[in-house]
Structure formats: C-alpha cells, structure tokens
C-alpha cells in the first residue's frame, strides 16, 4: 500500500493519540497535532511529526497545513478529532463558554477542513474523517451545548460530503459510543462547577455517579477500537458515509430512532437516577 499522508487533530490523548499510533503502524506519514505539544512526545518517538495546533487559531492551522504541503506536497487524509464536552444546565452555562464549545467542536473542524480542501480538490483526491459522537444522534440532560455541537457536525458533514463528491473527496462520519478516554474527567469537573450547587444539583449528582461508576469506566470501549475503525476507513476503497463504533453506539442510536422521544426521555431519566 502507498504511504498516506495523514493530518490528525486532537492527538494529545484518547482517540486522536490511539489513531496516530495505529496509522503509524500501518506505515502512514502522520502529522499529529494538538495544543498540548508535550503530551505527544511519545508519538514523536514513534515517528510522527508532532506540531502544536489550536483549531481555533487561523494562523496555527494554516501554518501546519503549509508545512505539510512543503514537506509532503499533499494531504491524503484529514482526521478531525479535536473536541471536548461542555456540560451544565442551559440556564447556568455562560454563553461565552457555549460559544467556545461550538468554536472548537464545529468551527475548529471547519477551519482545518477549509485549509486542506483546496489541496485535495486540486489533486481530485482525499478523505476527510470527522469524529462526531453518538451524541450527534441522541441527547442527555445537561449536555445541551455539547449535543448541539455534535448534531451540527453531523449536518455539516453531510452537506460537505455532497459538495466534495464531484472532486473525488470522501467525507466520512465516525460516531463513537461509550469510550474510555479522559473525556469524562474533563466533562465532570466543569459540570460540577457550573451546576453542582444550584437548582440542578441533584441531576448533576446522578449524572456524575452514572458516568463515573456505570458508563465510561466500566462498560466503555478502549480508544483503540475507534482507531481501528478509522484505520479501516483510511484504507477502504469505498467507505461508508457513517460508522457507529464502540459500546452501545448502534444500540443507543437505534433505540432513539425506533422508540421516539417520549420513551427515550423516560429511559434516559430512569438510567441516571
């Protein structure tokens, strides 16, 4: 197989780092990017080119893409993985924080894609893999802004797929289920701070208990499960448009679709008690 030049965002931990490791093993030329450069030293030791890139910065994104083009002359695959989860009630989450959630999860993805697309279009070849979430198809209490961002990623990616098909560029959505990453720890602390002592304190306590003891750390899949799926997409001749991967991904999406909002709401509220 020809070596593919791959740009990965959010590669300092979790799915992004696991994906970088897997694609390096596959022989890809990997550019691993994140804000936390020191957290990617191990990827550098494995052969990746590690670069600081904040997906909210036009200058940093363009600098990274320009460097790849100088060194490789192309980007074959873009893995848009950078993102985080902001949890707290709609009433209490500061709107500036909500804007930042969308800036990273949606507009950051758009910023990197827009920098890469002209080069892919010129070669009439390329693949953009957008890491969404089952949170783009379902919803949970106190997750309004996170789910808003992931629902937006789903629709944005669908439109992009139609636009780029004429240029031979694939757009593929990956929807991870419950995954063992640092996502929960990053999510729970801000949620407690925002809504842990106000009118939604009981709901915060229930979600905290459920996530900490019953979901991510007990029944979640390893990040390498998603990395393996992304690797299959990288090498597939004709990938599907969507891949729901990891524990309970297809079950959760299917349940909401089949049973509708009322039953889904009842089960969700029962689950977090």
N, C-alpha and C positions, 0 to 999 in steps of 0.2 A: 504494500500500500504506500502511496506517496505520503510524505510528511505533510501534515496540515498545520498551517499557522493559526493558532487559536488565541484569542484575547478573552480573558476571564475577569469579570469584576467581582468584588467582594470575596477575594481569595484568601483572606487572612484567617478564616476559620470555617468550620461547618461544611456545608455543601460545596462552597467555592473551593476550599482547600482540598477536599476529597476529590473533586473533579479534576483539579490541576494534577494531583498525584496520579490519578488513573490515566489521564491523557498523556502524561509524560511516559508512563509505562507503555502506552500504545505507540510511542515514537513521535508524538506531535511536538511541534515547536510552540511552547507555551509561554505566553506573556501573562503573568499573574499580577493583578493589581488590587489595591485596597488603600485605605487611608493609613492603616497600621503597618508600616513597612517592616518594623521589627518582628512582627508576627509571621512573616513569610520567609524568614531566613532558612528554614528547613526546605522550602520549595526551591530556593536558590541553590542549595546544596545538591538537590536532585536534578538540577539542570534547567529550571525555569528562569526566565528573565523576570525579576520582581521589580515592580515600579509603583511608586505612590500615585494614586489617582483617586481624587474625591469626585464622585459622579455628579456632584452639584456645582463643580467648577468647570466652566467652559475652557479656560486656559489649560487646566491639567488634563482634561480629556483630549483636547486637540494635540497637546504635546506628546501624549502617549501614542496616539494614532499616527502622528507624524514620524515618531521614532520607529514604529513597526514598519511603516512604509519605506523609510530609509534603509532599514536593515534587511527586510524580507521582500519588499515590493508588493505585498498583498496581505489581506486578512481573509482566511478561508472561513473561519467560524468565529462568531461572537457569542459568548455565553453571558447574558445579562443576569447576574445573580445577586448583585448588591441590593440590600434592603434590610429593613428592620420592622418590628411590630410595636406600634404605639397603642397602648390600652388604657382606658379610663372612660368615664361617662361622657356623653356628648355635652352635658351641662357643665362639666368641670374641666375638660381638656382645653387648654389655652389654644386659641385659634392660630397663633404663631407656630405652636408645636404641630398642629394639624397640617398647616401649610408645609412644614418641613417633612412630615411623613409622605406627603404626595410628591414633594420635591425629590426625595431620594427614590422612592419605590416606583414612581411613574415617570417624572420628568428626567430623573437621572438615567433611566433606561432609554428614554427618547434621545437624550443628549449624546450618549455613547453611540446609539444606533445611527443618528444623523451624521456623526463624524465618520462612520465606517461605510455607510451605504454608497456614497459616491464611488468609492474604490471598488466595491463589489459590483456595482452597476456597470462600471467601465469594463470589468472583466466578464460581465454577464455570468457571474458565478458567486455563490456564497451561501452561508447558512447562519441565521440568527436564531438562537435558542433563548427564549425568555422564561426565566424561572418565576412562575406565579405561585400558586398555592391552592389547596382545596378551599382556602379562604376566599378565592375568587369566585367560588360557586355556592358556598354556604356562608353562614354567619354565626357569630357568637356574641353574647352580651358583653358590653364594654369594649368591643373591638371595632366600633363604627369606622374610625379613620383608617385602621389597617385594612379592613374589608373593603372600604371604599377604594383604597389604592389598588388592591388586587383585582377587584371587579373591573376597575378601569384598565388594568394591564391586560385582562382578557379581551375586552372590546378593542383596545388599541392594537393589540397584536393581530386580531382577526382582520382589521382594516389594513394593517401593514402587509399582511400576507397577500391580500388581493392586489395591492398596489405593486408589490415587488415581483409577483409571479412572472410578469412579462419580461423581466430581466434575468430570469434564471436563479433568483434568490429565494431560498426557502425560509419561512418563518414558522417556528415550532414552539408550542407552549408546553412547559413541564409543570404539573400540578402536584407537588409533594403532599403527602399525608402527614401523619404524626412522625416527626423526625427527631432523633436525639442530637440536638445541637445546643448551642448557647442561647438560642432564641428565647427559651422560657425564662432563663435568668435575666436576660436583657429586658424582657417584657414585664416580668412580675414586679421588679423594684419600682419602676416608674408608675405602674398601676397602683401600687400601694400608696405612693407619694401623692398621686393625683386624687384618688377616690377612696383611699383606705380608711379615712376617718370622717367622712361626710355621710350624706344620706344613702350612699350606695355601699357602705362599709360591709354589710352582710353579704352582698353579692361578690365583692372583692374577696372576702374570706373564703367563700365557696369555690370561686374560680381558682384561687391560689391553691387550695387544698387539692382540687381535682387535677390541675396541671402538674403540681409538684409530685403528687403521690400516685396518680392513676393514669396519666396520659404519657407525657413525653419521656419520663424516666423509667417507666415500667413497660409500656406497650409500644413505644416508638421504634421505628426502624433506624438503623445506622445511616449516616450521611452517605456512605459509600453505595448504598442502594440507589440513591438518586444519581450519584456519579456514574454508576454502571449504566443507568438508563441514558444519561447524557452522552456517554461514550457510544452507545448503540445508535443514537441519533446522529452523532458526528459522522459515523461510517456508513449509515444506511443509504442505499441508493435512492429510495423514495420514502422518506419518513412520514409518519402520520402527522396530522396537524396538532394533536394533543396527546400527552402521556400523563395519566394519573398514576402516580407511583408512590409506594410506601404504605405503611399500615393504615388501613381503613380509608384510603383515598377513594377508591371506586365505591365502597360501601356508603360513605358519607355523602358523596355527590349523588349517587343513585337514590338514596333514601329521601333526600330533599326533593329531587325531581319527581319521584314516584308518588310520594305521600302529601306533598303540598305544604304550605306554610303553617297551617294551624297545628297539624300533627307534629311537624318538625319543631315548632316552638315549644310544644308541650314536652317532647322528649328532651330537648336541649335544656330546658329549665329543670327537669327532673334529674338529668345527668349531673348537673353541677351542684345539686343540693348536698 
